[in-house]
Amino acid sequence: MTVSIEIDQDGCIQCGRCYNDECPNIFKEGDDGTSQIAEQYRDGSSAKGQAPDDMLECANKAADACPVTVITVSQ
């Protein structure tokens, strides 16, 4: 199984909590400060990805920390 992650990049306020504080292994800062999925986990775009199951807790922490709730995590 894998963890599916999606970022609503249009709603991202570039606060950096996901990529600086909670889960820098999955989330990276884009050129404009917008969150994106790290290249090795991307699934066709910088806003969608698949990560290993052992990264579920990390991804959920980032989603929970997002002040504008633009990160969706599912299994």
C-alpha positions as CSV (number, residue, x, y, z in Angstrom):
1,M,0.0,0.0,0.0
2,T,1.0,3.6,-0.5
3,V,0.0,6.9,0.9
4,S,-1.7,9.3,-1.6
5,I,-1.0,13.0,-1.0
6,E,-2.5,15.9,-2.8
7,I,-1.8,19.7,-2.3
8,D,-4.3,22.4,-3.4
9,Q,-1.5,24.6,-4.5
10,D,-3.8,27.5,-5.4
11,G,-4.9,27.6,-1.7
12,C,-1.4,27.3,-0.3
13,I,-0.3,30.4,1.7
14,Q,3.4,29.5,1.6
15,C,3.8,29.3,5.4
16,G,6.3,26.5,5.2
17,R,5.0,24.3,8.0
18,C,4.7,21.2,5.9
19,Y,8.2,21.4,4.2
20,N,10.1,23.2,7.0
21,D,8.6,21.9,10.2
22,E,6.6,18.7,9.8
23,C,7.6,16.5,6.8
24,P,10.5,17.8,4.7
25,N,11.0,14.3,3.3
26,I,7.7,14.5,1.3
27,F,7.1,18.2,1.0
28,K,9.4,20.7,-0.6
29,E,9.4,24.5,-1.2
30,G,8.7,25.5,-4.7
31,D,10.4,28.5,-6.4
32,D,7.5,30.7,-5.3
33,G,7.3,29.3,-1.8
34,T,4.3,27.1,-2.6
35,S,4.4,23.6,-1.2
36,Q,5.0,20.7,-3.6
37,I,5.6,17.0,-3.5
38,A,9.3,15.9,-3.5
39,E,10.3,14.7,-7.0
40,Q,10.8,11.1,-6.0
41,Y,7.2,10.9,-4.7
42,R,5.4,12.8,-7.5
43,D,2.6,11.2,-9.4
44,G,2.5,13.3,-12.6
45,S,2.6,16.7,-11.1
46,S,4.1,18.7,-8.2
47,A,0.8,18.7,-6.4
48,K,0.1,14.9,-6.4
49,G,2.1,12.0,-5.1
50,Q,2.5,8.5,-3.6
51,A,4.7,7.8,-0.7
52,P,5.5,4.6,1.2
53,D,3.2,3.5,4.0
54,D,5.9,4.2,6.6
55,M,5.6,7.9,5.8
56,L,1.9,8.1,6.7
57,E,2.4,9.7,10.1
58,C,4.8,12.3,8.7
59,A,2.3,13.2,5.9
60,N,-0.6,13.4,8.4
61,K,1.4,15.7,10.7
62,A,2.0,18.1,7.8
63,A,-1.7,18.0,6.8
64,D,-2.8,18.7,10.4
65,A,-0.3,21.6,10.7
66,C,-1.5,23.3,7.5
67,P,-3.4,26.4,8.6
68,V,-5.4,26.5,5.4
69,T,-6.0,22.7,5.2
70,V,-4.8,22.3,1.5
71,I,-3.1,18.9,2.1
72,T,-5.1,15.7,1.6
73,V,-3.7,12.4,2.7
74,S,-5.3,9.0,2.1
75,Q,-4.4,5.3,1.9
